[in-house]
Amino acid sequence: MNKPNIAILGATGVVGREITKIIEELNVEYNSIKFLSSAKSAGTKLVFKGEEYTLEEAVPSSFDNIHIVIASAGGSVSQKFAPEIVKRGGVLIDNSSAFRMEEDVPLVIAGVNDEDLRKHKGIIANPNCSTSQLMLALEPLNKKFGIKRLIVSTYQAVSGAGLAAINELREDTEANLRGEKYENKCFKKPISFNVIPQIDVFCENGYTKEEMKVVNETKKILHLDKDTPISCTAARVPVFNGHSEAVDVEFNVDVDVNEIRNVLKNSYGIEVIDDIDNFEYPTTRDASGVNPVFIGRIRKNLAFKNGISFWCVADNIRIGAALNTVRICKKLIEMNLWGRVE
């Protein structure tokens, strides 16, 4: 099997650095690899697989003879370089929201809707972090029981907002403990010792863009009817890493808690921790730095006729971004769907 030439665009960010680690962890096969960044970071050295690489400034010619580009540099950067990548015959796997809802761009979670990769025309989108962990839990349940209605509340760590947000939580907490005021820059409200019911800007319907991402991306990935009722509330919490979700889902048929538990236990990427008698349920500390989506607190929903409620936790940087992106890359190679550079 031929091996692709790979480029990592945005290698110095929180997600970009995790992508680099996971490429090595998952033993992604490639012919060559290079790391691209902004002009500001160009020239910086990084070590990968024991070898030193120099970050190159991303320019159109950077993508000559590159088969797969993994991008985590923001929507504007992806939009700038996507045409250059595609016209050269490469495939862009993009972590931003720039292309997710484009009709001809597959929105993919590896292990959930791999067949959608066959539809790509040079761009593949990685879903929002909250959507990613949710879909790994819901896909096997939807396949067996059919989703009728979904309500989800997310409790999202600051790492989802980048390195500056991580630093802000630490500095704000330290200032608060010293009794000093801290000028928050990343969030609309102080993040330490607080919960902020806003992630991203508000839309006309009163929901935030983050909440609508979960709604719209869920329908696209699971191929649900556009009229399927889905609602989301997203909050930022003072946790460094790991997103949590309270999920309430109604199915088309009556469901049994034990059957739900067994389906999840036998599903790709899922680990069930659910023994309330012994206070066993997943927390963000369980999820940080590892790959599974953890599910617990599985119980009958008291509001929906055929409803189930559960608690869902995952490392948002890995599951929600870096890990899925690299898994998509591996799937492209396995399915022989990567770019053919002339």
HELIX and SHEET records of a PDB file:
HELIX    1   1 VAL A   14  GLU A   25  1                                  12    
HELIX    2   2 PRO A   60  PHE A   63  5                                   4    
HELIX    3   3 GLY A   75  LYS A   87  1                                  13    
HELIX    4   4 ASP A  114  LYS A  119  5                                   6    
HELIX    5   5 CYS A  129  PHE A  145  1                                  17    
HELIX    6   6 VAL A  158  ALA A  161  5                                   4    
HELIX    7   7 LEU A  163  LEU A  177  1                                  15    
HELIX    8   8 LYS A  209  LEU A  222  1                                  14    
HELIX    9   9 VAL A  257  LYS A  265  1                                   9    
HELIX   10  10 ILE A  276  ASN A  278  5                                   3    
HELIX   11  11 THR A  284  ALA A  287  1                                   4    
HELIX   12  12 ARG A  318  ALA A  322  3                                   5    
HELIX   13  13 LEU A  323  GLU A  334  1                                  12    
SHEET    1   A 6 GLU A  56  GLU A  57  0                                        
SHEET    2   A 6 SER A  32  SER A  37  1                                        
SHEET    3   A 6 ASN A   5  LEU A   9  1                                        
SHEET    4   A 6 ILE A  68  ALA A  71  1                                        
SHEET    5   A 6 VAL A  91  ASP A  94  1                                        
SHEET    6   A 6 ILE A 123  ALA A 125  1                                        
SHEET    1   B 2 LYS A  45  PHE A  48  0                                        
SHEET    2   B 2 GLU A  51  THR A  54 -1                                        
SHEET    1   C 6 ILE A 230  ARG A 236  0                                        
SHEET    2   C 6 ILE A 147  GLN A 156  1                                        
SHEET    3   C 6 HIS A 243  PHE A 251 -1                                        
SHEET    4   C 6 GLY A 307  ALA A 314 -1                                        
SHEET    5   C 6 VAL A 293  LYS A 300 -1                                        
SHEET    6   C 6 ILE A 270  VAL A 272  1                                        
END                                                                             
